């Protein structure tokens, strides 16, 4: 249970009471959940009543709200559609390792016809041989 103690120009001070079991051990971290509807800044946390005195934890961090409110689903639909267009790719250019593109291509780099004609292999994945397919690499034949 949180009780607002005082509101000052530099912020609001909250107090919470809870029990820690005797065999809990040393406190190494604190999980802070923000139930307000907007983010809040936590400057520090003081734990009083411990056997070896108060524990001061300097946080200095923003804690985002646990609440998510969607008021315009059609706006999200438009953003999702834009993301899908990016993910599908446009079939051009060489893919980089970090690209998140799901764009199919043919196997056009099997064999080594530049070295010897006997080493050439047919392209797999086109209209004549539709499968297997692979994700597009953009590498030249």
Secondary structure, DSSP 8 states (H G I E B T S, - for coil): -EEEEEEETTEEEEEE-----GGG---------B-SSS-EEEEEEEE-S-TT--EEEEEEEEE-BS----S-HHHHHHHHHHHHHHHH--S-S---TT-----EE-B---B-TTT-GGGB---BSSSSS--S-EE------
